Amino acid sequence: MSFASPKPILLVAALSLLFSNNSEARELRVCADPNNLPFSNARGEGFENEIAELIAKELGANLSYVWWAQRRGFIRSTLNAGLCDLVIGSALGMEMLRTTRPYYRSSYMFVTRRDGPQVVSLDDPKLRNLRVGIQLIGNNGDNPPPAEALATRGIVMKVRGYPVYGDDRDANPGATIVLAVARGEIDVALVWGPLAGYYAAREPVPLKLIPVEPQIDGPRRPMVFDISMGVRKGDDALKDAINRALVKLHPDIDSILVSYHVPRLDNEAHITSGALR
C-alpha cells in the first residue's frame, strides 16, 4: 500500500532461472524494500525477511531478492515487470496481483503514552483538542485511511503529518511518529499496526496501543487489513505452493510476528499493551 513517484534504490535481478516447480535448482525471487523495517531491509532484519526464508526453505528453493523502494509503482516495476516472483506483504485482494490466503490481520492503532490520554475511537471528542500525529505515504502527502477519517470529522487544526518513507539514509524511517509520542511532541498517533508495535516496544517510555475504531469507517476507509502474499496474475502454481506452505508454517510465522510485536486482530492476545512490555 504505497505511493509516490517510483524511486529504485538497489536492483538485483536474478536473470538465470524463474521459480518453477519442475526446476532442479529452483529460485524464489522476492520483491522487497531494502530500508523498510520492521518489514524488510537489505540486511535481512525484518519479519518479512524471516518469513521469506521459511517459505523458500519449505519450497526447496534458493531465496534471492530484487530490492526496490516501496513507493508508487513498486508492483508494476518489480513483480509485474517479471523481475521477481513474490511479494511477502500485500493487502488481501489487491488488484494488481494475485493474493494468497492471509497470514495475519492487523489494524491502525492509537498510540499514546501510558500516562497520556486514552483514545478509543475516531469519534472520541478528546481528539479535537489533542495534538494528533498521522502517517503520510509518499512525498506528495498521500493520505492513508486514518487521515481521511479525521478530515471528514473536521479534525485538522492540531494534526501533524509524518512521512512513512523518509530519507533513504535513515535506517528507521518509520520510527519518527512513535518517537514523537514518546517525547511528548504529540499526544496521540494513528499508526499502522506492525510499525506501531515494533517501534513502541523499543521506546523506554511505556506506550499504549489500542486498535482504531470503527474498524470500517465508511465503504472506502478500512482501518483493518488482512495481509497476504502476492504473486503475478496467472502464476497459479506458485500461489498454490505458497498457500500450502502458509498452512504448514502457520505456527512458525506466528512466532515471528509475535517476536516483532505485530498487533494482531486474528489473535486478540497480541493486541494488548502487555504484549509490548
N, C-alpha and C positions, 0 to 999 in steps of 0.2 A: 504494500500500500504506500506508494511513494510517487516523486512527482514534480521535480523541477526539470530544467533542461538537462539532458544526459551529459554525464561527465565521467568518462572512463578514468580509473586510477591506475590499474595494472591489469593487463590482459595476458593470460597464459592459456593459449589454445592448444588442446591436445588434438592433433590432426591425424594421428595414426589409425585409431580404431574407435568406432562408435560402440556404445553399450549394446551388446547383443546376447541374448540367451544362448546362442549357439556358438559363441566365440570361446576359444580355449583361454585366451588372455583377455578377459573382459575388463573394461574400464568404465567406471561410473564418474562422469564429469559433472560436477556440482557447480551451479551458478551461485556466487556468494559475494558479499561485500567485504573488502579487506579491513574495514575500520568501522565496525557497527556492533560493538558489544552492547548487550550481552549475547547477541545473536551469533555473530561471527567476526573473526578477524584473520589476518594473514598468518598469525602465529598459532591458529587453531585453538584459541582460548574461549570461544563462545559455545553456548549449548547446542547451536545448530551444527557446529563443527563436530562435537562429540556424537551427536545423533547421526550425522553423515557417516562417521567411522563405523558405527554399529550397523547401519544399513548396508554399507559396502561389504563389510565382513560377512554379513548374513547372505548376501547375494554372491559371495565368492568373487568380488570384483576389486580391482585396484582403484583407489579413490584419487581423483585429481580435481583441481579447481580451475574455474575461469573467474578471475577476480574483476569485479566491475562495481563501481559505486552505485548504491541502490537509490537512484534518482528516477525522475520521469524517463521512461524509455528503457528501463532495466530489462524487462522481459523481452521486449522487441529486439534489443541489441545483443542479448545473450541466448536465452533458451530458443526463441523463435528465429534467431539467426543461425541456429544449428551449431553454435559453439559449445554448448553444454546440454545436459540431459535432464537435470533435476534441480528444482528449487526446493529447499528444505522447509521454508516457511511461506505459506500462501493462504490467504483467506479462502475458506471453502466456497466453491462456486465461481471463482474468479474467471471472467470470460475469456481472457487471452490465452488460457492454458487449460489443461485437464487436471482437476484436483483429485487427490486420493481421499481415503477416509480420513476424518480429522483425528489428530492425536493429542490435542488439548484445546480447551476453551478458556479464554481469558477475557478481561474487561478493562476498560478505562477505570482508573482508580482515583479517588480523592486522597491526596497525600497531605497530611498535616503533622505538625509536631505533636507528640503525645500529650503535651501540656497545652496545646493550642485549641482553637475552635473545632468543634465536632460538626462536620457537614455530612449529611447522609443522602441528600437529594439535590438535583438541579433546581428544584423548586423551593429549596430551603431559603427563607428570606434573609438569612445571615449573609448569603453570597453577595448581596447588593452593597454591603458595607465592608467587605473583606478585599484584601489585595490578592487577586487570583492569577495564577500562572497557567498558561495553556501552551501546548506544543504546536509549533508551526512546521509543516512538512514542506521542505524545499525553500530555496532562497527567494521565491516570489510570494512567500507568505500564504501558501495554500492552507485552508482551514480544515482540520480534522473534525469529526462529529461533535466533540465537546465544545469547540469554539463556536460552531454554528448554533448549537443549542443555547449557549449563553447569549449570543447575539439576538436570537429570536425572543429572548426574555428581557432584552434591553439592558443586560449586564455587560457593560463595555467600558465604563469610566475608569475602573481600577484594575483592568485586565492587562497583563503583560504577556508578550509572546516570547517563546524560547524555541529557536530552531532545533529540530531533531538532528539535522546534519550540519555540523559546524565546520570549522577549519579542519582540513584533512590531516594536519599535523597534530591535532588534538586526539589523544588516544581514547578519550571518553567523551565524545561529543554529546551523548545523550544524558550526561550526568548533571548538566547545569541547572535544570529546572528543579531537580530534587535537592541539590545543594542550596538553591535559593530558599527552599522551605527550611532546611536545617539551620541556615544562617539567620532566619527571621526576616529575610528580604521580602518574602511574600507569606501570606497566611495559609494559603491552600493552593495546591496544584492539581490539575487534572492530567493524568499521565497514563499512557498505555501500560497495561499490567506488567509485562516482562521487564520493561525499563524501570518501572516504579519499584518492583520488588528487588531487583538486582542492586540498584543504587541505594535504596533505602537501607538495605541490610549492611551497607558499607559505611554508613554515616555514624559517627559517635553519638550524635543526638538521637534519642529514641523517636522514631516516626511511626505514625499510624496510617494504615491503608484501609480504605473502605470502598467497595465496588460502587461505581456511579449508578444511581437510579434516576429515572427509569432506564431499564436495560434497552428498551427501544423507544427513542424519543421522536416519534413521528416515523413515517414509512421509509425515510432515507437517512435516518440518523441512529443507527445501532451503536450501542456502547459495548456490546459483547460480540466477539467473533470466534468462530470455530476455525482453528488453524490446521491446515493440511499440508501436504507436499504437492508440488506441481510438475507435470511433465508436458511435453508438446502434445497438441491435439493429434490424435491418431496413433500415439505411442501406447497402445493398449497393453502390449506385452509388459512394458516396464511398469505401467500403472498397476497391473495385476500383481507383479512381483513385489512392488513396494507395499501394496495393501497386505499381502501375506506376511511380509516382514514386519509391518507395523503391529499386526495382531500378535505375532510371536514375541516381538521385542517390547511389548507394552510395559511390563514391569521395569525393564531397564531404562526405557525412555522416561517413565515416570520418575525414577530415581534421579536422573539427570536434571529434569525440570525442578524437582524439589531442591536439589543442591544449588541451583541458580536462583532460588526464591521466586519462581514464577507463580504469580497468583492464579489460582485455578477456580473456575466455576463448574468444572466437571468433577471436582473433588473439593468439597466445601472446607475440609480441614486445612487446606493450604491457602485460604484467602484471609485468614485471621492475622492480626498483627503479631500474634505469638509465633507464627512461622518465620518471622523475620528476626527474632531475637533468641 
